[in-house]
Amino acid sequence: MIDDDWFAGFYRRRYDAIFAYGVRRVGPEAARDIAAEVFMVAWRRQVMPAEDEELPWLYTTARKVTANHLRSQRRRGALLVRVSSALATGVARQLDPMSTVDAVLDVRTAVTRLPAKDQEALLLVEWEGVDQATGARITGCSVSAFKARVHRARKRLAELMTADDHVQAPTREALSGK
């Protein structure tokens, strides 16, 4: 069990090294958060290695915390791009909101004209949002067979859409009804 005095000394002794580690990887502002989280992990664990093993343990923990931080930043950036795109699309749709309704109806009508296996593959991937490995498991086929089924279904749907005098293949938004 770690007592408060021991942890305070440990923190003073090792903080600068962990902060510097964070600065080199994510900059000074995020490094403070990285260091705080590393020491929070140490406090929660209530178990510390011998003094000569403290730094390697802390660096290992800092590496994992930094990886989580960077992954979170990437997701946040991707979300910002998606939200910006969705907002821009929403503004464009406000100019003619019925075009979205028409597109969704056209896609849904075309989907009903697909063979049952194609409908199932598209609905699982586009409406239900399952990945292809899960879709393969659900339909009882191999992943490569399911990928081929989804590819063929999308191709057939695009052909149906262009055969009905539509100038473009359905977008993911039209497929999902959003």
TORGU-531305 format. One line per 5 residues: number of its first residue (from 0); their letters; for each residue y, x, z of N, C-alpha, C. Coordinates in steps of 0.001 Angstrom, whole numbers, plus 524288, in hexadecimal, padded with zeros to 5 digits. Atoms other than C-alpha are relative to their C-alpha. Layout:
NUM) a) Y/X/Z/Y/X/Z/Y/X/Z  ...
***
This chain:
0) middd) 7FB69/80346/80000/80000/80000/80000/804DD/80378/80000  7FB2E/7FCF9/80066/80D67/80535/7FC4F/803FB/7FDC6/803D7  7FBE6/801E9/7FC7D/817D5/80490/806BB/8054E/800CC/7FD65  7FACA/7FFF3/8025C/82651/802B8/803C8/8025E/80573/7FFCB  7FDBD/7FAC0/7FFDA/82A63/81070/807E0/7FD74/8038C/7FBED
5) wfagf) 802B3/7FCC0/803DE/81FFA/816F5/7FFA2/801C0/7FE7D/7FA82  7FE89/801BF/8053A/8238C/80EA2/7F3DC/80596/80192/7FEBE  7FA97/7FE6C/800F1/83213/81176/7F56C/80041/805CB/7FE86  80025/7FA70/80150/82F43/82013/7F54A/7FD8C/800E7/7FAAA  802AA/7FFAD/8050E/8260A/81E9F/7E9D8/803BF/7FE73/7FB9F
10) yrrry) 7FC3F/801EC/803D2/83060/816E8/7E277/80441/80413/7FF04  7FBE5/7FC05/80092/83B0B/82116/7E513/7FDE4/804DC/7FD46  8026B/7FB49/8021E/831C8/82C1C/7E168/7FEBC/7FF69/7FA2C  80204/800A6/80555/82D08/8264D/7D47F/80364/7FCBD/7FC53  7FCD9/8037B/80349/83792/81CF5/7CF94/80271/802D7/7FB67
15) daifa) 7FD41/7FD3E/80438/83F35/82701/7C7AB/7FC5E/8015B/7FB7A  803B2/7FEA2/80424/8331E/82B53/7C036/7FE91/7FB2A/7FCCC  8017F/804CC/802C7/82F5B/81D5A/7BCC7/804AA/7FDC8/7FD06  7FB4A/801BB/802C0/83D54/819BA/7B959/800D7/8034A/7FB16  7FF5E/7FC87/8048C/83E47/8259E/7B05C/7FBF3/7FEBC/7FBC8
20) ygvrr) 8041B/80192/803B1/83164/821B1/7AA0D/801CF/7FB33/7FCF1  7FE23/804C8/8027F/83716/8143B/7A749/8049E/800F1/7FC6D  7FB62/7FED2/80332/843FF/819AD/7A22A/7FE58/8024F/7FACC  801CB/7FD83/804D5/83CCF/8220C/7983F/7FD75/7FC18/7FC49  802D6/803B0/80354/83565/8163F/7933F/8030E/7FB12/7FEA3
25) vgpea) 7FD65/80504/800FA/83E3E/80A57/79483/805D9/7FFFD/80129  7FA6E/7FFD6/7FEC6/84BDF/80EDF/7987B/80108/7FEE9/805BC  7FED7/8004B/7FA65/852D0/80EC7/7A5A4/7FFED/7FA81/80252  7FFD9/80547/7FDC1/854BB/80014/7A758/7FA80/7FDE0/800F1  80556/801F8/7FF70/8469D/7FC45/7A4E3/7FCD1/8038A/80392
30) ardia) 802EA/7FC5A/7FCAD/841E8/80878/7AC16/80048/7FE67/805BA  7FF8E/801DE/7FA99/84702/802CD/7B8D4/7FBF7/7FBB4/8010A  803D6/80435/7FF69/83EA3/7F6BE/7B6B3/7FA71/80223/7FFF4  80534/7FD9D/8005B/832EF/7FF0E/7B2E5/7FEA2/80280/80542  800F9/7FD52/7FB0C/83430/80760/7BF24/7FF2A/7FC0E/80468
35) aevfm) 80091/803F5/7FBE9/835F7/7FB72/7C7C6/7FAA2/7FD71/7FFB0  80513/80289/8008B/829D4/7F51C/7C234/7FB83/803AA/80171  8040F/7FC37/7FE9E/821CA/80193/7C3A3/7FF5F/8004A/805EB  80055/7FFA5/7FA4D/82526/80295/7D201/7FE5E/7FAD0/8027A  801DE/80505/7FE11/822DA/7F41F/7D3D0/7FA03/7FFBF/7FF8F
40) vawrr) 805B0/7FFCB/8009E/81515/7F619/7CE71/7FDA6/80357/80456  801FB/7FC8E/7FBDB/8132E/80153/7D7F4/80014/7FD30/80546  7FF95/802CD/7FB0B/817CF/7F8E5/7E346/7FBE2/7FBB7/8006C  803D6/80440/7FFF3/80F36/7ED77/7DF7F/7FA6C/801FE/800A6  8054F/7FDDE/7FFC1/80333/7F5FF/7DDEE/7FEA9/801D2/80583
45) qvmpa) 800B6/7FE24/7FAAB/804F8/7FB79/7EB96/7FC11/8047D/80063  8037F/7FB80/7FFFA/7FC9C/80716/7E7AF/8028E/8041F/7FC9C  7FDA2/7FBCD/8030A/801EF/81417/7E352/7FC50/804A7/7FFE6  80342/7FB48/8004E/7FAF4/82037/7DE8F/8025D/80454/8035D  7FE06/7FB73/7FD21/7FC7D/82D5B/7E522/8051F/801C3/7FD8B
50) edeel) 7FACD/7FE86/801CF/809EF/8337E/7E3F4/7FFE1/802DF/7FAC6  80035/7FD2B/804FA/805C6/83C8B/7D8D1/7FE5E/7FC6F/7FB76  80181/803BD/80410/800BF/8308B/7D163/803F8/7FB8A/7FF67  7FC2E/8043E/8003C/80CA1/827ED/7D3C8/80294/7FF9E/7FAAD  7FD24/8001D/804EF/8141B/82BDC/7C7A8/7FC9A/7FE48/7FB70
55) pwlyt) 8033E/801F3/8044C/808C7/82A4C/7BE22/7FEFD/7FA1E/8006B  800E6/80598/7FF49/805F0/81CF3/7C3FE/804E2/7FCE4/7FE8B  7FB1D/802AB/8013F/81439/81903/7C320/8012B/8002A/7FA25  7FF1D/7FF99/805AA/81550/81E10/7B51B/7FC5F/7FC52/7FD05  803A6/8039D/8028B/8093E/8165E/7B14D/801F7/7FA69/8008B
60) tarkv) 7FDE5/80538/7FF0F/80F04/80A2F/7B763/804F6/7FF2C/7FCCA  7FB27/80060/80300/81C3A/80CE3/7B114/7FED7/7FF61/7FA2F  80183/80070/80580/8159E/80E72/7A3E5/7FE75/7FA5D/7FEC1  801B4/80568/800DD/80F58/80101/7A52B/80495/7FC2D/80068  7FB73/80367/7FF4D/81BCB/7FAA1/7AA1F/803A8/8008B/7FB4E
65) tanhl) 7FCA4/7FF12/8048D/82390/800E5/79F00/7FDB6/7FD68/7FB2B  80283/80285/80482/819AE/7FC2B/794E9/800DA/7FA17/80034  7FF06/8059E/7FF6A/81B03/7EE53/79A50/805AB/7FEB1/7FEC3  7FA70/800D2/800FC/829CC/7EF7A/799E8/8012B/8003A/7FA27  7FF0F/7FF63/8059B/829DE/7F43D/78BCA/7FD90/7FB80/7FCED
70) rsqrr) 8028C/8046B/8028E/82045/7E9AA/787BB/80351/7FB12/800B1  7FCAA/80478/7FEE7/828FD/7DF90/78E1F/804F3/8002D/7FCA8  7FB5A/7FF6D/8034A/834D5/7E4F0/786E9/7FED5/7FE8D/7FA58  80178/8014A/80562/82DAC/7E406/779E6/7FF52/7FA1D/7FF5F  800B8/805A8/80050/829AD/7D5FF/77CB7/8053F/7FD2E/80037
75) rgall) 7FAD7/8025D/7FF8B/8378C/7D2A8/780B4/802FE/8008B/7FADC  7FD70/7FF23/80506/83CB6/7D8AC/77416/7FDC6/7FC83/7FBC0  80281/8035E/803E1/832D2/7D156/76BD4/80188/7FA4C/800E4  7FE64/80550/7FEC1/83647/7C4C6/772E5/8059B/7FF0C/7FE36  7FA95/80083/801B5/844B0/7C713/77030/8004D/7FF3D/7FA1D
80) vrvss) 8001E/80091/805B1/841B1/7C8B2/761B7/7FE1B/7FA8B/7FE8C  80218/80535/80134/83976/7BC3B/7619B/803EE/7FBBB/80158  7FC31/803F1/7FE68/843BF/7B489/76907/804A1/7FFFC/7FC3F  7FBA8/7FFAF/803B7/84E89/7B976/7600C/7FE83/7FD7B/7FAD1  801E3/80244/804E3/84671/7B5D0/75435/7FF88/7FA16/80070
85) alatg) 80099/805A2/7FF37/84347/7A87C/759D9/8054B/7FD51/80037  7FAC4/80243/7FFCA/85195/7A609/75CC8/80261/7FFAB/7FA97  7FDF0/80004/8054F/8555D/7A9DB/74EF9/7FD56/7FBCE/7FCBB  802E6/80408/802D1/84AB6/7A117/74989/801CD/7FA9C/801BF  7FE2A/80501/7FDEB/84F29/79619/7526F/80549/7FE7D/7FDD6
90) varql) 7FADB/8010F/80242/85D19/79753/74D78/7FF62/7FE48/7FA58  800E5/80178/80574/8582B/796DC/73F72/7FDB0/7FA82/7FFAC  8026D/8052D/80018/84FE2/78ADF/74296/803DE/7FBB4/8016C  7FC24/803ED/7FE95/85B91/783F7/7488F/80306/7FE2A/7FB39  7FD42/80182/804C5/861A2/783EF/73B0F/7FD12/7FB98/7FD37
95) dpmst) 80338/8041D/80254/8563F/77B9E/73616/7FB1B/7FF4C/80352  80477/8007C/7FC75/84D4C/7779E/74145/7FB55/7FD44/7FD88  80456/802C8/80273/84514/76EDF/73877/7FC84/803A0/7FCD2  80343/7FC65/80308/8406D/77A88/7308C/7FB80/80207/80355  80422/7FE44/7FC80/838AD/77EFD/73C66/7FBDF/7FBB9/8009E
100) vdavl) 803A1/80462/7FF79/832A2/77191/73E34/7FCC1/7FF7D/7FB06  802C6/8005D/804F6/82F36/770FB/72FC0/7FBFD/80459/7FF7C  80399/7FB97/80075/8290B/77E7E/73034/7FB46/7FF44/80380  80455/800D8/7FC62/820D3/77B14/73C17/7FC5E/7FBCB/7FDE2  80339/80431/80226/81C28/76E83/735E1/7FCEA/801DE/7FB43
105) dvrta) 802AE/7FDE5/80498/818EC/7757B/72923/7FB7A/80380/8018F  8041F/7FC6F/7FE3A/81124/77FE1/73054/7FB8A/7FCE7/80262  80425/80318/7FD7B/809CA/775FC/7388E/7FCD0/7FCF3/7FBFE  802CB/802CB/80419/80664/76E0E/72C7B/7FC73/803BD/7FD0A  8032A/7FC29/802DA/801AE/77A30/7255C/7FB61/801D2/8034A
110) vtrlp) 80440/7FE47/7FC98/7F992/77E6E/73122/7FB8E/7FC06/7FFF3  80427/803FD/80008/7F248/77180/730F0/7FCD5/80023/7FAFA  802D0/7FFA3/804F4/7EE54/77465/722DE/7FC90/804DF/7FFB4  80356/7FB5A/7FFD8/7E7B5/78125/726B7/7FA81/7FE8D/801CC  8053E/800DC/7FDD9/7D916/78213/72940/80018/80063/80600
115) akdqe) 80021/8004A/7FA3D/7D54F/77FB4/7377D/80014/8055E/8028C  8001F/7FAC6/7FD9F/7D245/78E0A/73A4D/80552/802B0/7FF8D  7FACA/7FDBD/800AA/7DF82/79235/734D4/803D2/7FD82/803D5  7FC94/802AF/7FC47/7E66D/787DD/73CED/7FF29/80223/8057C  80144/7FE27/7FAC1/7DF57/78C4F/74925/8022E/8057A/800E4
120) alllv) 7FE19/7FA9E/7FF70/7E2AC/79AA4/746D3/805EE/8001E/8008D  7FA44/8000C/7FFB9/7F109/797DF/7443B/801F6/7FD8A/8050C  7FE40/80297/7FB31/7F25C/78E86/74F9B/7FF30/80376/804C2  800F6/7FC86/7FB8B/7EC2D/7982B/75906/80406/8045B/80040  7FC77/7FB82/80010/7F4CC/7A373/754C5/805B7/7FE5B/8006E
125) ewegv) 7FA76/80167/80046/8019B/79C86/751C8/801B3/7FC18/80429  7FE73/803F6/7FC26/801BB/790AD/75AC5/7FE7D/80192/80588  801E0/7FEAC/7FAC7/7F98F/79552/76624/8018B/8057B/801A9  7FE38/7FAB8/7FEBF/7FE3E/7A365/7654F/7FBC1/803B6/801CD  80429/7FC72/7FE62/7F0E8/7A99B/7674F/7FFD7/804B2/7FC55
130) dqatg) 80093/7FB69/80359/7EE8B/7B756/76254/7FB04/7FF70/7FCD8  8045E/800A4/80394/7E495/7B997/757CC/7FABE/80100/80291  804EB/7FF0F/7FD43/7DA37/7BEFD/760E4/7FE56/7FB1C/80308  8012C/804CD/7FD22/7DB16/7B2C9/76948/7FE83/7FBA2/7FC38  8014F/803E0/803F8/7DB1C/7AA37/75D2D/7FA7C/800B4/7FDFC
135) aritg) 8054E/7FEE5/801CD/7CEB3/7B0E1/7589A/7FC0D/7FE2B/8040A  80384/801A4/7FBCA/7C85A/7AE67/765CB/7FF97/7FA06/80030  7FFEA/805B7/7FFC4/7CC74/7A01C/76599/7FCE1/7FDA5/7FB83  8029C/8023C/80493/7C756/79DC7/757E0/7FA84/8021A/7FF2E  8054C/7FE02/80051/7BAFE/7A5A7/759E6/7FEF6/8037D/7FB5A
140) csvsa) 800CF/7FC58/80453/7BD13/7AFB1/74F4C/80218/80556/80198  7FE18/7FAC1/7FECC/7C060/7BE1A/74EBD/805EE/80027/7FF5D  7FA56/7FF6E/80061/7CE5F/7C2C6/74FFF/8019D/800B2/7FA4A  7FE95/7FF27/8057B/7CE89/7C791/741ED/7FF61/7FAFD/7FCD7  800AC/804FB/802BF/7C944/7BA7B/73D24/8047D/7FC47/80151
145) fkarv) 7FBB4/80372/7FE79/7D3AB/7B33A/744EF/8051B/801C8/7FD80  7FB45/7FDFE/80286/7DE69/7BC2E/73FC3/8001B/7FE69/7FA4A  80056/80189/8057F/7D9B5/7B97C/731EA/80106/7FA29/7FF6B  7FF40/805AD/8002D/7D95D/7AAE1/734C5/805C3/7FEA2/8009E  7FA66/80100/7FF2B/7E75F/7AB13/739DB/80318/801B6/7FB31
150) hrark) 7FD4D/7FE12/804A5/7EBDF/7B335/72E37/7FF5B/7FC25/7FB73  800F5/803BB/8043D/7E570/7A9ED/72486/802C7/7FAD6/80105  7FD67/804ED/7FEAC/7EAD3/79E1B/72BC4/805DD/8005F/7FEFF  7FA61/7FF54/800FB/7F8A7/7A378/72B38/80115/8001F/7FA25  7FF58/7FFA6/805B1/7F70B/7A69A/71CD7/7FF79/7FA9C/7FD87
155) rlael) 800BF/80543/8021A/7F1C4/798FB/719DD/8048C/7FC6A/8016A  7FB8F/80332/7FE61/7FCB1/792C1/721A3/804C6/80149/7FCB7  7FB8E/7FE6D/80345/806D7/79AA2/71A33/7FF69/7FDDB/7FA78  800F0/80220/80539/80087/79678/70D69/80110/7FA21/7FFE0  7FEF6/8059C/7FFBC/800DF/78837/71195/805DD/7FEE9/80045
160) mtadd) 7FA60/800CE/7FF64/80F0A/78980/71570/802D9/800F8/7FAD9  7FD63/7FEEE/804FA/8130D/78F9A/7086E/7FE46/7FC1B/7FBD7  801D6/803F1/803B7/80AAB/785CF/700D5/802F8/7FAE5/800B3  7FCFA/804C1/7FEEC/81284/77AFF/7073D/805CC/800D2/7FEDF  7FAA1/7FEC3/801A4/81EDC/780F2/70131/80379/801F2/8046A
165) hvqap) 7FCEA/7FD7F/7FBE3/82311/787F6/70D84/800C6/805A4/7FE65  7FEC8/7FACD/801FC/829A6/794C7/70AAD/7FE29/80466/8037D  801A9/7FBC1/7FC9C/824F4/79C74/71668/7FB72/7FE63/8036A  8046D/800E9/7FC87/818F7/79DE1/71ECD/80209/7FE69/8055A  7FE30/801C1/7FAD4/819A8/797E9/72C5F/8011E/8048C/803A2
170) treal) 7FEC0/7FC09/7FC1A/82008/79FBD/73717/7FCD3/7FEF9/804DA  802C8/800BA/7FB11/819E3/7A1C3/7446F/8026A/7FB74/80310  7FD69/8043E/7FD31/82409/7985C/749EE/7FE29/7FAC3/7FDE6  801C4/804F4/80247/82005/78DC0/74057/7FA4E/7FF06/80179  8057B/800A0/7FE92/811B6/79045/74349/7FF6C/7FE1D/80594
175) sgk) 8008B/8015E/7FA82/813E0/78F0E/751D4/802FC/7FB0C/80169  7FD2A/804DB/7FEFA/81CB6/7834B/7508B/804E8/800CE/80324  7FB4C/7FEEB/7FCE1/8281E/78A0D/75746/804D9/7FF73/7FCBA
***
